[in-house]
Amino acid sequence: MKSKAAVLTGVNQPWEILEVDVRDPKASEVMVRYTAAGLCHSDMHLMTGDLPVETPYIGGHEGAGIIEAVGPGVTKVAKGDHVVCAFIPACGHCRWCSTGRQSLCDLGATILAGYLPDGSYAFSVDGVDAGAMCMLGTFSQYATVHEASVVKVDDDLPLEVAVLCGCGVPTGWGSAVNTGNVQIGDTVVVYGVGGIGANAVQGAAHAGATRIIAVDPLPFKREFAQEMGATHTASTAEEALELAQQNPAGGADVAIVTVDVVSEQVVQAAAAAVRKNGNIVLTGLSHPEALTVHLSGADITLNRKHVLGSLFGDCNPAYDIKRMLALYRAGKLKLDELVTKQYSLEQINDGYADLEAGKNIRGVVIHDS
């Protein structure tokens, strides 16, 4: 099938809107007609080379749409079903899935290489195989993906909003609730209020934190953090440290790093802000070869601080995506407010320019029907 898609053709190059070929689904695969795709900063990491990939490469890993076709043996979904895609698939039976850690599913081993679990590529550009971000390629109108990458949702949910539960919402919310293990009465510091950080704030509030300190240099984002549940805001890590140390325990219970590009300075700030036995959650990314964790071993050991990596917010997508949408339906999780602006696929570079300029919490591409 022919499809219009945003394709990365080289490092530090803009997205190019090209016609690509999408092969039909094989066993255990489905074809999705995407209706919406979130503009996540992780795809900007592709553009800058912080996440190195072979080009041509189809972008997009936060997506929602409608099942167009199913391959042999598919039982999870049927043609016409509405789905939200999980940026890490969940097979349900590998070591990690079977022990409740679906965000580490073995099928996710090739999410950056972008080929499907059987080793084949779903996309090609001018006859050349093309990888797809997280094996999804949501910046394309159509994509063939593994059935483990889709979660069926209720037909009446607006997909242009539900799409956020494919990455940004569970990653941020789970960084607080699951990885950080925020408890009632806790003090939490969140560094960076974008599409992930805003949901870390929201998750911390949902878990019962009584003091949530949102750190961001942009006034617009600090104000938005308060809408999501932040009780305090700071423009610098130094201001956040002073606020955290007002906790009688001697510092924040949990510090969550969700800045766009993680540096050793922000990790050190998070470690300094937490109390004894506190949790330091690293959710943001930087180049894989960048050594961003330079901490005092004595501080970590003697104060029993925990440095924790968080992928997909330690969520189990097959269950948690539906759970978050149930919270949204019940009025207990804010999704509509997260969408700052909608774009057409042809406006995708404008969307990323707005993201880089700090204008958006989350931009969403609406695909042509």
Helices and strands as residue ranges (DSSP letters): E 2-8, E 16-22, E 29-39, H 41-48, E 57-58, E 63-70, E 82-85, H 95-98, G 102-104, G 106-110, E 123-125, E 128-132, G 133-135, E 142-146, G 147-149, E 150-153, H 159-162, G 163-166, H 168-174, I 175-179, E 187-191, H 197-207, E 211-215, H 219-228, E 232-234, H 237-244, E 252-257, H 264-273, E 274-282, H 297-302, E 306-309, G 312-314, H 317-329, G 336-338, E 339-343, G 345-347, H 348-356, E 362-366
